[in-house]
């Protein structure tokens, strides 16, 4: 894990991973975390993990209140956040993800697909 990562950032990312992908495999959880971190180095997104996660309209779990209900994330979600901070990215640079069972007729389908892991499709 990078030295510049605070305990608060790790915890927040793990909570987001838990809220967005609790039923997914470890690889799927790491992928969700990687999307947030990929946005850190992209000019179209805010410059902090907190601002990326809380950017209006970006993550359903923020909009519907599920993130706020996560007190302690699972050990696996913390492990996934740690792996993502360590540079693991099973999405190969994806900036977005969606569940095709829940997302129909969206602009997501027009983006380049980077990976499909579990119930999520990751796009650039």
N, C-alpha and C positions, 0 to 999 in steps of 0.2 A: 504494500500500500504506500502511496506517495506520502512523504513527510508533511506536505502542505494540507493534507486532508484532516479536518477537525473531527472530533468525536461527534459533534452535532451534525456535520454534513454526512458522516457515515450513517448515523441513526436516521436522519431524514430520508436518505436514499433507500435505506433498508425498509423504512415504513412505506415509501412509495412502491417499492417492489412487492411488499406484502399485499398492499391494497390492490395493485394492478394484476398481480400474477400469483396469488397464494396457491392456486391449484396446479401451477405449471412445474415442470422439472427444474432442477438447479440450473441447467443450461438456459431454459426459458427465462428464469429469473435474472440470470446474469445479463441476458440480452436486453431486458427492460432497463436494467441499470446502465448498460452501455449506451442506450439511446440518450439518456440524460447527459452522460459524459461526452458523447459525440457532439451534442449541442453546445457544450462549453467552448469548443474550438471553432464554432461556426458563427460567422458574423450576423446571421439572421436571428440569433437568439440572445437572451440576456447573458451576462457575464458571471453569474454565480449560480451554484446549484439550487439554492433556495429560490432565486428569481426564476430559474427555468421551471422548477416544479410548480410554483404558484402563478406562472404566467397564465393569464385568463384564457380559458378554453382549450388548454393543451392536454390535460389529463383528466379523464372522466372521474377518477377517484377524488380529485380535488373538487370538481364541480358538484358531485353528488354527496359530498361529505364523508365518504368512506375513509379517506386518509386521516381525517380528524379523529376518527373512532379507533385508529390503530394506536394502542398504547405502546406495547413492546412488540416489535416484529419477531418473527420466528428466528431461530438460530440459522436456518437455511437462508432466509432473506438477508440476514447480516453477512453470512458467508458469501452470498451472491454479490452484495454491495462491495465487499472487500475484494472479490475477484474482479469486479468491474473497475474499481479504483486502481487495481494492480495492472490494468491494461487488457484484460480479457474482453474480447468483443466478438461473440458468435454471429453478429449481424453484419460484419464487414462494413461498418460505417453508417448504418441506418440512422435516420433522424426521427422517424416516426414508426409507430406500430399500431395495429388494429386487429380486431377479431372479426374475420370475415363472416362468421355466423350472426354477428350483431350489427355489422356495418354494411349497408347496402347502398348502391348508387352514390358512393362517396368519391371525392377527388383522390383518395388514397389509391384507388384502383388505377389511376392514371400515372402514378409514380413508379419509378424503377424498383422492382422487388429485389431485395438483398438476401432475404432468408425467410423461411417458414419454420417456426419452432413451436411445437405444441399447438395451442389455439390461436397463436398470433402470427401475423404476417408483418415483416419488417421491411420498410421502404426508405429510399433515399429521397 
